[in-house]
Amino acid sequence: MPLQNLNSHQIAIDSLDISYLMLARLPKSASGALMGIRESYLNAACEEMIAQSGSIDAFTREELGVSEAQPGQLKANLLY
C-alpha cells in the first residue's frame, strides 16, 4: 500500500511492530535492560511529578491533559 494511503494511526502501529521485531532480536539481557522496570526509576519519576505539580494526580491533569474521568479508564486498559 502506498504511504500516502496510510493514515497516521496505521503508520504508528507499523512503527511499533517494527520496533517490537527489532527488540525481539536482541539478547534477553539487553531487552530486559530496555524493557525492565526499576524501583529507583519509578521513584524518581514520581518525585519529579510531585515536584512539578504538587501531586501525581495534579501532574496527570495539568501536564498530560488527563481528565477527572480518564484515570479509571487508563487503569482498566493498562493494568492487569
N, C-alpha and C positions, 0 to 999 in steps of 0.2 A: 504494500500500500504506500503510495507517495506520502512524504512527510506532510505536505500541505493539507492532506485529507484527514490527518490525525488531530484530535482535539488535545488540549493541554493535559487533561486528565489521563488519557491513554499514553501520552509521552512520559508522564511522571511514573505511571505503572511500569512501562517498558524500562525506564531508567532504574527503577527499583529491582526489577527482575535481573537486569544485567549486574547490578551491584551484588545481589544475593548469589548469583552464579560465580562471580569473582571471589566472594567471601568463602564460598564452599570449596574453592580450590586451595585455600590457604591451609597450612598445617594447623592442627587443632590448637596448639599452644598460641599461635598468632591470632586465630579467630576468637579464642577465648579472651585474649587480652583486649581485643577490639570490641567485643560484644558483652563482656562481663560487666558486672556492677560491683563497685567497691563502696563500702560504707563511708569511707572518708570523702569520696566524690559526692555522694548524696548529701552528706552533712554540709559540705562546702557550698553546694548549690542551695540548700535550704537556708543557710546562714546569709548568703548573698541576697536571696529573695526577701528575707526579713529585713536586712539592712536597707534595701532599696525602697520597700513599700510598707514595712511595719509588720506584715504577716504574709504567709504563703497565699492565703485566700485573697488578700488585697493585691498581691503581685499578679495572680492569675486574672483577676478582674481588670486591673489597670494596665498592665504591661502586655498581657496576652489577649485581652478582649473577651474573656470568658464571662458569659452572663451568669446570673444567680442560678438559673435552671440547669446549666450545662454540666457542672461537676458530677452530678448523678449519672448523666448520660455518658460522660467520659469514663467514669469508674466502671460502668457496666460494659463498655466497649474495650477498655484497656486492661482491666484486672480480671484474673480468673483464678 
